[in-house]
């Protein structure tokens, strides 16, 4: 039996255990950075046969052709649910990062307008909710997808996106390098930490981890945790991270799920408790990345 050394199975980022790492500091002495990611997706009613989709949705994906049921669920989010989410965030003075797929932008540009009017960041999110990046793609195809996302978001917003949030965390081993070469400053696809860290790309790209278990689809849809438990679970995580200090908490929100009338109250209650908690800095992920890079440039951990 071969004995391997402790450490990494790849070279995408350095091996780093939490106790050996200095805590980050946030603006105004905050102990926790809170980011909200609202997903703006388009689910194809009849995706191509070679599309790679999140295997967690295999109970619906491919069961029907055309799959109007799954399409309608997601379309509800873009027609109704996302505006409920916006109203709740407005109520608590919070902003978000809109993870925008190019196919959704083409079909519902009003969502982009509403996000920009609120000062939200728009991050790149691939094209379709039914097509993940994977190693089955060629490097050329992946680079073209990234470039297309940049072009569409720049045209829709007037600003080049600085962040990438992959569809369902989908990546190949090339993705971080391709994103860095395309000018992205951060990605949010690696749920492996409680604070941002630099990846070994040229130029460096920042990984801002998302708390995958608290993503609403993972928690409420796949694991079937009852929605009334959501506020307490989020606050339990926030309390621990606040006590440790120098951490980040990124929550993924899907309008087709949390935008439902029977669920929106629980998101409202959660954000109310977070807004009242001392020591939390709430910001879009682009501002989190700007703060961390600025701190690194000054030679301190943040």
N, C-alpha and C positions, 0 to 999 in steps of 0.2 A: 504494500500500500504506500502510495506516494504522500509524503508529508509536505503540505504547503505552508508558506509563511503567512502570518497574519497580514491582513490588508485588503486591497481591492482586487476585483476580477477584471478590471478595465482601467483605463487611464483618463477617463472623462473628467474627473475631479480628484483632488488629493484625499488620501485616507486621513480622517480627522475624527477623533473621539471627542465628545462634548467636554469632558473635564479639562482637556488640554487647550481649550479654545477660549479666548476672552469674550465676555458678553458684549453685545452691541449696546450702544446708547442711542436713544431716539430723541427727536426734538422736544424741547421744553422739559427734559428730564423724564419723559414717559418711559415706562418699563415694558410696554408691549405695543407693537405695531399691528394694527388691524386692517386687513384688506378684504374687500368684498368683490367677488368676481361674478358678474351676471352673464350667463351664457345666452347668446343670440344665434340660434341654429336653424338650419333648414334640413328637414328630414325628407329624403326623396321618396315619392310614392312608389317608384319602381326602379330601384338602383341597379346599376350594371352587375352582371353576374360575378365579376372579379373584384367587386368592392370589398374592402376589409372593414368590418364593423366591430364594435365592442362586443366580445363574446358574452358579456353580461346581459345583452339584449337578445340573445338567441331564442328566447321564448316567444319573441314577437318578430324579429327580423327574419325574413325568408319564409315565415309560416303562411303568408298570404302574398300573392302577386296579382294585382298591385296591392300594396300594404297600406290601404287607406286608413286603417285604424291607428297605426303608429304615426302616420302622417298627420292625422287630425289632432292627436294628443299634442304633438309639438306645435302645430299651427295655432292651437289655442293659446299657447304661451306668447306667440308673436302678435296675436290679434288682441288679446285681453290681459293675460297674466303679467306681461312685462310692465304694463302701465300701473298695475297694482303694486308691483315691486318698487317702481319709481316713486309712487306716492308715499310708501312706507319709509323709504330712505329719506325723502324730502322732509318728512315729519320729524326725523331725528337728526337732521342736518348732516347726513352722511352722503359721501360720493362713492362711486364704484368704478371698477374697470369692466367695460363691456367687451367680452370675448366674442368678436363678430366674425362669422363665417361669410365668405364672399357671396354664396348663394342666398343667404338670408338678407344681406345688404341689397342685393339686386331686387328682391321681392318686397321688402318692407323698409325703404329708405327713411320713412317717418320715424322709425325707432332710432336711427342714427341722429336725426335732427333733435329728438327729445333728449337723447343722452348728452349731446353736445351742449344743449341749452342749460343743462344742469352741471356742466363742468366735469362730466365724466371723461375718463380716458377710454379710447377705443384701441384694443389690442387685436393683433392678428390671431385668427382661429381656424386657419385652413379654409376649406370650401364647403363641404357637406357634412352633416352629422352622421351620414351613412358611409363615409369614406375616411378612414384613419390613415395617417402615415404609418408605414411599417417597412421592414426590411425587404418586403416583396417588391417595393418600388425601386426603380433604378435611381442612381444619383441624379441623373439629368431630370427625371420626372419630379423628384423631390425638390430640386432647386427651382424648377419651373413653377411648382405649386407655391413655394415660398415667395418667389418674385411676383406671381399673380396676386397673392394676398396683399403684398405691399402696394402694388399699383392700385388695386380696388379701394383699399382703405384710404390711401393718400388722395385719390380722386373724390371719395365720399366725404372726407373730413377736412381736407386742406392741409393735413399734417401727416408726415410719414410715421407709421407706428414704430414704437421702440420696444414693445413687448410681444411675446409669442406665448399663447396658451393653446397647446395642441388639443385636437379633438380626442376626448377620452384618454388623455395622457399619451397618445400615440407618438412614437418616435422610432427612428432607426438609430444605429450607432453613429451615423453621419450627421444627424439633425443639429446637435449643438454647434458643430463647426460650421455647417451651412448657414445657420441663423447668425452666428457671429460675423461671418464673411458678408452677409447681406445687410449688416449694420444694426442688428437688434442688440439692445443693451441687456435685456433679461428674458428668461423663459420661466414658465411655472408648470413644469411637467414632472418634477421629481419630488414625491412626497416622503423624503428621507431625512428630514431635519426639522428643527424648530426655529431656525434663523437662516437668512440668506447666506450664500457662499459663492465664491468664484469657481467657474469651471475652467478646465485647462484648454481653452480655445485661443485662437489668434484672430482678432483681439479677444481679451477675456469677456465672457458673458456671465451675467449674474443669474444664479438659480434662486428663485424665490419659492420655497416649498409651499404647497397647499396641503391643508390637513384633510387628506383623502377620506378618512373615515367619517368626517363631519360634512362632507359634500352631501347635499340634500338627496341626490339620486342614489348615492351609495347607501346612505343611512336609512332613508324613508322608503325608497322604492325597492332596492335589491335586498336589503336586510330586514325590511318591513318593521322597523322600529316605529312605534306609534308616534305620530306627529306631536302630541302634547308633551312628549319627553324632550323635544328638541331644545327648548330654552335652557333647561337644567343641564343637559349634556354640554352645550356650548359654554355655559358659564362655568361648569366644572373644569373644562380645559382652560378657559381664560384665567380662572383663579390660580391654577398651578403655574401657568406661564407668567402671570404677573408676579407671583411669589419668587420665581427664579430670576426674572428680569432679563432684558436684552433679547427677548424672543419676538417671534412674529406669529400671527394667527390669520390664515387666509381661508375664507369660507366660500365655497362654490354654491351658487344659487341658480336654479333653472326655472324660468318663468312658467313652463308647462306643468311644473310640479308645485312649487311654492306659490305660484300665482293663482292657484285654485281658491275659490271663496271659502272653502272649509279649512284651508291651511294658512292663509295669509295672516290671520290673527296671531299665530305662533311665531311667525317671523317678526311681526311688529313687537311682540312681547320680548323677544330675544334682543332686538336692537335697542329697545328701551332700556333694558338692563345693562347692555354694553355701554350705552351712552352715559349712563349714570355712574359707571365704575370709574374710579380714579386711576390715573396712570396709563390710559390708553390713548395712543395717537392713531387716528383713523385717516387713511389716505389711499388714493389709487396706487396700484403697484408701480406705476412709472415714477411717482414721487418717492416711494420706498427705495427704488433702485437708484434714483438721483442722490438720495441722502447717503446711501451706503457707498456709492462710488466717490462722492465728495469726501467722505471720511477716509476712504482708502487713499485718496490722492494726498490727504494731509498726513498720511503715515500713522493713523490710529485706527483701531478696529471699527469704529463708527460712532 
